[in-house]
Amino acid sequence: MKQIPTRFLIPILCTLGGFAGFSHTAMAEDAPKAVTEENQPVLLEADELIDDAQNNRYIARGNVEAHFDGRILTADTLYYYPETKRIHAIGSVVIVDTGGKVEFAEEMELTDNLSSAVALAFFARLANNATIGATQATHSKDGKRNTLTKAFYTACKACAGKDGSHKPTWRLRARKVVQNQETKMINYRDAVLEVKGIPVFYSPFFSHPDPEAGRRSGLLFPQVRQSGKYGFSYEQPYYQVLGPYADATLTPRVFTKLNPLILGEYRRNFHTGQIRTNGSLTYEQDFDGQGTTFGKQKFRGHIFAEGKFKLSDTWVWGFGAAGVTDDLFLRRYDIQGENTTRGIYRTNSLRLNNQIYAQGQSEQFFAQAGILRFQGLRAGDVDDQFPIVGPLFDMRRKVKDPVFDGTLMLRANTVTLTRIDGTDSRRASVSVDWSRRLVSKSGMILRPFAQGRTDLYQVHNPDFFADLGSNNRSIARALGVVGADFRWPFFRPGRNVSWTIEPLLQLAASPNGDGVGTYNSFTTDSSGNVVATQRSIIPNEDSIAVEFDGSSLFSTNRFSGFDRWEGGVRANVGGRIAGRWGKNGEVSLLAGQTFRTRVNTDFTLASGLREKTSDYVSTFSISPGPILKLRTHARFDKNDFSVRRVESDVTVSLRKDQMGPLGKVLHSFNASVGYLNFDDAIASGRPREEVRGRATVGLTEHWSVMGSATRNLASKRATGINLGIIYKDNCSSLEITYRNNNTTDRTLTPNASIGIRFTLVTLGSFGSP
C-alpha cells in the first residue's frame, strides 16, 4: 500500500467538515486554524492508492475511508491535484464530524485553502436531528457566504414511509438560500412551507437569524386568537438585542373590538445577577366578557419586575415589583402573572406583592430582611388598609447544646407595620428552641422539646381610645411550651407486602391565653344597637388562617405567625400505617385527634380546634403503581363523624398495552380528578364545594383530544371548561383549543375564546393556544 502524504489529506477533512454546519456555523469556523503533520495524524484506507504522476494527481479508489481529528470521510474515489491544490471526491461522499453531524454528497470539489467549495446532491443530518439538503451547495471565495440552490430544511426525522416515499410533517423549501457570515442571517428566496408534501405557505422573501449565531434582532412568530370579549386579536412581537447582556421585546396586540394594547419586556444579565421586567399600556374603557365597553377612556396598564443579585457565597439581595391601574386589568386582557411570587416573600391569591429583600444562608445560619407593600385585586380591597411591612427581619442560628447534648435553635424576628388607614404596630421577638432525639433499645423514639419566646409590641390603634383611654399601647409577653414526641415504629416484612405500624403521641403544655389583655371594640348592628366585642390588644396580622389537617396534627403551635400562640395543655394522638409491595406499590394512612384541658377561644369554630376535643384528621394515599395515584386529606366532625373538610386528588395514566380491549382503539389515557369540600369561612363565610377534572385521550400515536372542567357544586355552575385537539410528533405540534371562563367578578363577565397554535421545532410557534 502506497502512503499519500499527510499534508494532502488534512485540507480535505478540515474543509469538508464544514458543510453540515451550513445553517448553523460558518465552514471556516469549523476548520482548525493550525494543523501540523506531527500533532494531527491521518489514517487513510482504500482498496487502491495510486500516485498518478502522468496527470499530476493522487488517487484513492474503492471504499475510501479517512480518519482525522475525530472526523471520518468515506467516498468511492478521491482525487488530489497538488498543482492546483484542488480536491475532488466522487461517489457516496459521507463525512461524520465530532459533533454528530453527518454530511452526504454525490460529488464534492474544493480547494485546500477553503477559498471555494462546491458540493452536488448535498444532504446533511445535523446534531439536533434536523436535515438540510440541496442540489448544489457553494462556499464563496471570500468566505462570507454559503449558498444552497434548490434547498430544503426540516427538523423531522429523515426516514422513508412504508411505500418508500418520504413526506415529513413539514419541510421548508426554497429556490435559493444564502447564509451571510457577516450579518449572521439566513435569507430565503421563493420560500415554500410544505405540510405532508402539500404547499401551505409561500413567501418570495423569508429570513431568520442563524440558529447558532446567538441572539439576533427581528420579528418573532405572531400569535392570533378569537375571543368573545375582544374579538379577533393579532399579536406581533419584535425582538431587539441591546448588547451582549440585554434584550427587549415589544409586542403590539390589536383587536377588532378594542383599542390596541402594547406589551413590552426587558431583560438584562449582570455579573452578579439579573433583572426581568414586563409591562403593558393601552388607552381604553372598561369592558365585560362580551367586549361591551363602558365608562371613561383612560390609560391603563401593568408592570411586573424582579431582580436577584449575589453579594457573596452566603448573601443575596433582590426585589420584586407589581402594579396595575385596575383590579381587573390583568384578567380582562388575559395577562398572566397576578399570582406569581417575585422575590422570597410569597404572595396571596389576587394580591400583588412589592418587595425588596436580602437573604443569607449557610449550614447553621439563616437570615433575611425585607420591606413589602401590597395591592389588592379582590372586590372590597382597600389598599390604604393594607400595611407597609418593613423593616422585616428574621434570623435563625442552630447551635449544639453543650449541656444536654441536644440541638438549640436561636431566633430573632422583628417587624414594623404601617397603614395609611388602620392599626400600626411594631414587634420584636426573641426565641430559643431546644430538642433532643433519643432511641430506646426497643425502638421507641423520644424527642423532648422546649421553647421560650419573648415578644415586645408597640401598637397604635384608633379603636383603643374608647376603652383604654389611649390610642397607643406597649405590650410585653413571655411565652413558652414544653413537651415530648413519642414514636414507636413496628415493621413486619411479608412475602407480598411489608407493613410499618407507628403509634404517635405528642404532649405539650403552654400557659393559657396569649399573655395579654383585651379591649372592647364597639360597632353598630343592623338595628342600630351598639355592640361591644372583646378583642386582644395585640392585632392579629400574621396568624389569621389556621389549617388543621394531617400535616399540622403534631405541630406545637398551629398558628403560622407570631401574633397568636397556641396555649394550654394538650395531647396530639394518632398513628401511621404504611405498606409497600413490588417496585412502586405503596399505601399509607395517617390519622389522629387533639385533646386539650380547656377550650381555646383563639381558634375559630370552623377550624375544628376550638373545643377540648378536636375534629378527626387523616391523610390517605395509595399508589398501586405508576398507573394510579390517590391522595386525600380529610377532617371529620368529632361528634357525628360528618365530613367537615376533604381535599382529594386521583390520577390515572394508561399506556396502550395497559388498557385491555380499549387498547385496540386508543393509544393512551391520562386523567386527573380533584374534589374540594371545606368551610371557606375566612374568605366568604359560605361552604365551598368544588370538583375539577382533566383528561387527555390518545387516539393514535400523534393525535389526541383533551378536556378539563371545574364545577362549583354549591352554585351548581361550571366555572371553567377547556376542550382541545392536539397533534404532536417529533418535529411539530398543532393545538386547537376552546376555553370557556364562566366566572363573574364585578364587571368582568363570562367569556369564551378559540386558540390555534402551530409549532415547528427549531423555527418557533405561530398562534396562541
N, C-alpha and C positions, 0 to 999 in steps of 0.2 A: 504494500500500500504506500503510495507516494503522498507525503505530507504537504499540504498547501500552507504557505507562510501564515502565521497567526495574524499579521497585520492586515491581511486581506479579508479575514472573516469578522474582525472587530467592527468595522463600519457597517457590515451587513446587519448584524444583530442589534447594534445600537440604533440604527436608522429604522429598521422595520418594527422595532418595539414601540414606536410612537403612533402607528396608525389606529390602534384600538382606542386610544385616548382622544380620538378626533373631536368628539362632542364634549370633552371634559378637560383635556390638557393639551398644551402645545407639544408637538412632536419633539421640538428642540429641547423642551424641558425634560423629556423622558430620557434623553441621551446623556450619558456621563460626560463630564467636561474634560476629564483627563483619564485616559486608559493607556496602560503600558503593557507590553508583552510579558513582562515579568510578573505583574500582580493580577493580571486578568487572563488566565489561560483559557484556550478554546479547545473543546473536544469535538472533532468533526468525524462523522461516519457516513459512508456511502458505498454503494456496490462497486462504484468505479470512480477513481480520481485521476484526472488527465491534465498534464501540462501541455496545452495546445500552443506550442511555440510558433507554429506557422501562422495562426490567426491572432497571436499575441493575447492569449487569454488562458484562464484556468477554468476547468470544468469539473464539477462534482455531479455524478449522474446515478440515478437509481436509489430510491429510499434515502435521500439526503437527510441527515439529521445533525444539527449543530447545537452544542450547549455552550452558553456563555453567560456568566454572571447571573445565573438563575433563570435565564431565558432559554427557550427551546425553539428552534426553527426547523421545519420539515418542508421538503419540496421534492418534486420529481427530478428537476435539474436546476443547477445553479451555475451561472457564468460570472466571472470577474475579469474585467478588462483593465489592467493596470495602467495602460497608456492614457485612457480617457477617464480612469477612475470611476468606471460605471459598473453597477451590479445589476444582474438580470436573473430573477428567479421565475421559473416556469413550472406550472402544473401542481395543483393542490397545495398551494403555499399556505402553511399554517404557522403562526407564531403564538406562543404562550409566554406571558411575562410573569414576573414575580407577584404582581397584584391580582392575578387570577383572570386577567383579560385574555381572551382568545381571539385571534385575527385570522381571517381566511381571505385568500385572493387566488384567482386563477393565474394571474401573472402580475409581476411587480418589477419595476425598473427605477433605479435611483442612483445618485452619485454618492460617493463615500464621505463627502463633507456636508451632506444634508442640504446642499443648495437647492435641490429639487428632488421630487419623488412622485411617481405615478403608480397606482395600483388599479388593475382591471378586475371586474367582478368582485368587488371588495365587500367583505362582510365581517363584522366584529361582534363578539359577545363580551359585554362589559362586566365589570366586577359586581355591579348591582343587578345582574341578570337581565339588564336591558340589552337590546341588539340594535345595530345600525348597519346599513348596507347601501351600496351604490354601484352603478355600472362602472364608474370611474372615480377615483379619489386622487387628488393632486395636492402636493405641498409646494407652495410658491417658492421661487428662488430667493426672495428677500426674507423668507421665514416668517412673514407676518400673517399669512392667510392659509387656511386649509379649505379646499373646495371639494364638495361632493356633487356629482351630476346624477340626476335621476335617483335620488336618495330616498331612504325611508328610515324611520326611527320608531321603536316600540319598547315598552317595558314589559310586555307579555312574554311568556316563555316561548321559545322558538322550537316548537315541536309539531310535527305533521298530524293531521287527523286520520281517522280510520280509512278514508278514501284516498289518502296520500296527499291531499291538499293541505295548505296551511293558511288559515284565516284567523289571525289573532283577534282578540276582542277589540283592540283599537290599534291603528297604525297611522303615523303622520308621514305623508309622502310630500315630496317637493321636487320641482324641476331642477332647482339648484339650491344648495345650502353652502353658506360661507361662514367659516369660523374666523373672526377677526381677533388676532392675538393682541392687538394694541387696545381695542375697546372692550375686549373680553365679552363680546356679544356674538350670538349665533343668529344669522339672518336667513330667512327662507323666501324663495320666490315661487309663486304659484303653489302655496301650501294647501293640501287637502287632508282633512281628518276622515279616516275610514273607520267604521264600526262593523265588524264582521264582514269586511270586504266591501261594504256599501259606503260610498262617499256621503257624508252628512254635513260637512262644513268646508267652505273654500275661502281662501283669502289670498289676494295677489301678493301681499307682503305680510310677513309674520316674523317676529324676533323675540328672543328672550335671553337673559344673561347665561353665560356659560355656567353650568351647574357646579363646576369645581373652581370657578374663578372668584369665589367669595360673594359678598353681597353686592348687588347692582341696583341702581335706581330704575324705576319704571312702573308701568301699570301691572297690577295683580289681577287675578281672575275675578270677574264680577259676581255678585250674588243677586238673585231675583227671588221674589216671594209674592204670594197673593194672600191678602188678609182682609177680613171684613171691616176692621177698624181703620186701616189706611189704604185699602185698595191694592193696586199693583205697585210694588216697590222695586227699585233698581239701585244697587249699591256698587260703586266703582272705586276700589282702593287704589291709591298711588303711594308707592314706597320710595322714600328718599334716604339715601345714605348720607350721613352727616360726619363722616370721618371714620377712622378705624374702630372707634369705640361707641358710636352713637348712630341712631337712625330714627326715622319718624314715618308714620303712615297717616295720610289724610284721606278720609273716606266720605265723599258726598253721598247721601241717600235721598233719592227723590221718590215722591209718592203721587198717585193720581188724586187722592182725596185731601192731602195736607201739603203744607209748605215744606220745602226741603230741610233736611237735618244734616249738619256737618259733624262728623266724628273724627277725632284725632288721637294719635298715640305717640308717645316719645319714650325712647329707651336709651340709657347710657350706662356703660360699664366703666368703673374706675379700678384703680389698682387694688383698692381695699373693699370694694363693694359695687352696688348698682342701684339705680333708681328706675322706676317704671311709672309712667303717668298716662292716663287716658281721660278724655272728656268729650262733650258734645255741646252743640249750640243750635238753637232754632228760634224763629220768631213766629209764634203760633198761638191760637186759642186752646182752651181745654177741649177734649173730645171724648166721646164714650166708645163703647165697644163696637159700634156700627159706623164710626167715623163722623158722627154728627158733632159739629163744632158749636161751642157756646162760650160766653164770657169774653174777656178782653184779650186782644192780642198783646203779647209781650215777649221779651227774650226769656227763653227757658233753656236749661241745660244741666249738666252734671260735671263733676270732676272726681277722679279717683287717682291716688298717688301712693306709692310706697317706696321705701328705700331701706337698705341694710348695709352697714359698713363694719368692717373688722378693725377693732382698736388694737388687739393683741391676740395671742392664742387663747386667752381666757375671756376677754371682753369684746362685746359688740354693741353698736348703737344703731338706732333706726327710727323710722317714722311711718305713719300711715295716715292718709287724709281721704275724706269722703264728704261730698256735699252735693245737694240737689236744690234746684229752685222750687220744686213742687214735690209733695209727698208721693204722688202717683206717676211722676215723670218716667222713672225707670221702667215701670210695668206698662205704661202706655206705649212706649217705644221698644219694648222687649229688649232692654239693655240689661245684660247680666252683671251681677256683682253687688247687689244690695245686701246680701247676707255673707259676703266674703270677708274674712278676717285679714286685716292688713297690719301686721305687727304681732307682738307677743300677747296682747290682751284680746281675748275673743269677744266677738260682738254677738248681740242677741238678734233674733229674727226681726226684720224690719226696723232695725236701729243702726244708723250709721255711726261709726266709731272713728274719731280722730285722736291720734296718739303720737307721742314722741317718747322714746324709751332708751334705756341702757340695760344690758344684761351681762352678768359674768357667771361662769360655772367652771368648777373643777371637780375632782373626785369627791372631795369632802366639803365643798363650799358652793353656795348658790346665792346670787343676789340680783335684784332687778329694781329699777326705778323708772317712773314714768309720769306723764301728765296726759289726761284724757278729756275729751269733750264729745258730747253725743248730739245727734239729730234724730228725732223720731219720725217715722213714716206711717204710724198707725193712726187711725181715727181717734181723736181725743188727746193725742200727744201735744204737750205744750213744752217747747224747747227751753223756755226760761225756767221751767221747773226741774229740768234735768241738771244734775250737778256738774260743775267743772271739777274734775278729780285731779288733785295734784298740789304739792308733790305726793306721789305714792311710792313707798319704799318698802322692800321686803328682803330680808337677809336670813339665811339659814346656814348653820355650820354643824357638821357631825364630828363628834369627838369621842374618844374611847374613855369609858368610865374607869378611873383608876382604883375605885374603892370596891364596887360591887361587880366589876367585870361585865358591865352591860354597855349599852350604847346611849350616848347623850346627844340630843338634838337641841341646839340653841337657836332661838329665832327672835328677830326684832321686826316689827311691822308698824309703819306709820302711814296716815292718810289725812288729807285735808279735802273737804267737800264744800264748795261754794256755789250758791244758787243766786240767780237774779231775783227769783220769786220763790221763797220757801226757806227751809231749815238749812243752816250752815253748821258744820261740825268739824272738829279735829280729833284725831285719835292717835295714841301711841301705845303699842303693846310689846311686852317682852315675855317670852315663854321658855320653859325648859321641859323637854320630854325625855323620859328615861324608859328603857325597856331591856329585857334580857331573855334569851331563849334557852330553855332547859329541857333536856330529854331524859326521861327515866329509862331504866333497864327494860321495862315492859313496853316501851314505845310511846308512852304518853308524852305529849309536847305541852309544856307550860311556858307561857310568856307573861310574866308580871310586868306591869307598866305603871307609870305615874306621870302626871303633867301638872305644872303650875304656870299660871299666867296672870299678869297684872296689866290692866287697861287704865289709861288716863284719857278722859274726854273733856272737850270744851264744846258746848252746844249753844247755838243761838237759834231760838225757836219762837216765832211770834205768838204761838198758842200758849206759851208758858205764862204769860203775864196775868191771865185771868185767875190762875190757881196758885201760882208760886210768887207772884208779885215782881217778877223779873223775866226779861227775855233771855238771859244768859245763865248758864249753869256750868259748873266744873264738877266732874264726877270722877271718882276713882273706885276701882273694884279689884278684888283679888279672886281668882277662880282656880279650881283645881279638880283633878279626878285621879283616883287610884283604882286599880283593878287587875284582873288577870284573864288571859285567854287560855282555854283548855281544849286540846285536840287529842284524839286517840284513834289513829287510823288502823283498821284491820284489813289485811289483804288476803284474799282467797284465790289462788290460781286455779284455773279449770282447763279442761281439755278444749272446750269451745269458747268459754267466756271467763275472763278473770275479773273478779269483783273487788272493789275497795269500799268499805263502810267506815264512816268517820263521824262519831258524835262530836258536836261543837258546843262550847259554852263560853260565854263572856260575862264576867261580873264586873260592875263598875259602880263607883259611888262618888257623887259630887254634891256640893251644897245645893239646896233647893233654890229656885229662882235665879235671876240674873245678877243679883248682888246690888241692885239699885232700887230706888223708889219709883212711884208712878205720879202722874198728874191727871187732872180731869180735862178732857177736850170737849168743848161744848159745840153742839151742832143743832140744827133745827130740822125736825122731820117734816113729812108731807102735810101734817095737820097744823103745823106752826108751833108745835111744842118744842121746848128746849130740852135736848137730851145730852146728858153727861156720860162720857166714855172714858174709862181708865186706860191710860197708855203709859208705857215705860218712858222714863225721862231720856233714855238713850234711843235715838231714832233707829229704826231697822232699815239699813241701807243695803246690806250685802247678804242677808240671811232670810230673804222672803220665801224663796222656793225651797221646799223640802221633798226629796224623792225617797220614798220608803219602798225598797224592793230588795231582792236578794243581794245586790251589790253593796247595800248600806246596812244590812242586817246586823253586822258586827262592827259598826262604826261607833267609836266612843262619843263622838259629837256629830249628829246628823245635820246640823246647820253648816252650810258651806262657807259662811263668813265669820266675822268676829263679833258682830253686834248682838247675836243671840247665842246662848250657851245651854246645852242640854244638862239640866241639873237633876238631882235625885239619885236614889239607889235603884238600880235596875239590873236585870239579868236577861241577856240575849241568848236564847236557847234554840238550837237547831241541829241539823245533821246533813251529811252529804253522802250519797251513794253513787258510785260510778262503775260502769262495766266496759270492758274492751274485748274485741274479738277481731280476728283476721288482721289485715293490714291497716284498714281505715275505720272499722266499725267501733262506735263508742256511744254510750248513753250516760247521762248524769242527771241527778236531781238534788237540788239544794232547797231546803225548806226550814222555816223557823218562825219564831214569835218573840216579842219583847214583853217582859213583865217589870212593873215598877211599883214602888211602895205608895206613891201618891200621884194624883192627876197632874199633868204638866200642861198648864194653860198657854205656854209659849207655842205649842203646836196647835194647828187648826184641827177642827173635826174631820176635814177632808183628808188630812194627812194619814189618818189611821194610827197615830202615835199618842194622841192626847190622853186617853184613858189609862187606867192601871194595867189593863191587858190590851196589847196592840192587835191589829189585824194580823192574819197569817200572810206570809210572803213566800214565794217559791220561784225558782228558776229551773226550767226543764229543757234539756236539749238531747237530741238523738240524731245520729248520722250513721245509718247502716253502711254507708259507703259514699263515693262521690255522686251517686245518683240522687240521694235525698238528704236534706238537712232541715231540721226543725228546731227552733228555739223560742221559748215562751217565758215571759216574766208575768207573774200574776200576783194579785193581792185579793184576799178573801175576807169577808166580814167575820169578826170574831164571834158573833152571836149565831147567825144563821148560815154562815159559810157562803153567802151570796158573793158574786164577783164584784169587787169594788174597782179593780183595775186589771187590765190584761193587755199585753203587747206581745204579739205572736208573729213570727215570720217563718215561712216554709219555702224552700227552693227545690226544684226538680230539674235534673239535667240528664237527658237520654240521648245516646247515640243511636244510629240506625240499627246496629246489631243488638240493642238492648230493648227494642220496642215490640218484639214479637211479631205478630201478624201486621201491625201497623208499619213495621219496617219495610214492607213491600211497597208502600205508597208514600212514606215520609222519610226524610233524611236525618232529621234531628228534632228534638223538642226541648225547650228550656222555658221554665216558668217560675215565677215567684209570687207569693200572696202574703200580704201583711194585714193584720187586724189590730185596731186600737179601740179600747173602750176604757175611758177613765174620766174622773171628775175634774174638769178643767176649771176649778173654782177660782184660781188666781187670775186667769185670763178673762173669763166671761161669767163665771157663776153657773154655767149650764153644763150638763153632762156632754161629753164628746164621744161619739162612736163613729169609726171610720174603717172602711175596708179598701185596700188598694191591691191591684194585681198587674202583672206584666207577663207576656208570653211571646216567645219567638218560635215559629214553626218552620223548620227547614223542609221545603217542598222537594228540592233537588240539592245537588252539591253546591249550586250557586244561588238559587232563588229561595227566598224566604218571605214570610209575612210576619208582622209584629203588631201587637196591640197592648195598650196599657190604659188603665182607668182608675180613678179614685172616686169613691162614693161616700158621702156623708149620710150615715144611716139614721141619724137623728132628724135631719131635714128631709130625708128620702130624696136626695138630689145628687146627681153625679157632678163633681166639681172639676173634673178634667178627663178628657178622652183623647188618646193618640192612636192613630192607625197608620200602618206603613207597609210598603212593598220594597224589598231590598234585593239587589243583585250584587254579588261580590265574588271576584276571582282574584288571581294573584297579581293583577295589574290594574284593576279598575273596580269601581263600585258605583251603583246607582241607587239613590234613595228617593222615594216619593212618599211624602208624609202628609197626614191630615191631623190638625190639632184643634181641639175644641176646649177653650178655657171657660168654664161655666161659673166662675166666681164673680161676686159683686162686691166692690169696695167703694163706697160713696158714689162718685160719678163714673167710675170705671165699671162698665157692664160686660157681660159675657161676649166673647168673640170667637171666631173660627179662622183658621188660616191653612193654606196649602203650600208646601215647600217641595222643591226638587233640587237635588244636588248630585252632580256627576263628577266623579273624581278619577283623574288619570294619574297613576303613580309616577312620580318624578317630575310631573308637569304642574299639578295643582288641582284645585276643585272649582267647579263652576256651579253657582246656585246656592241655595240656602235650605237646610232641612226644616 
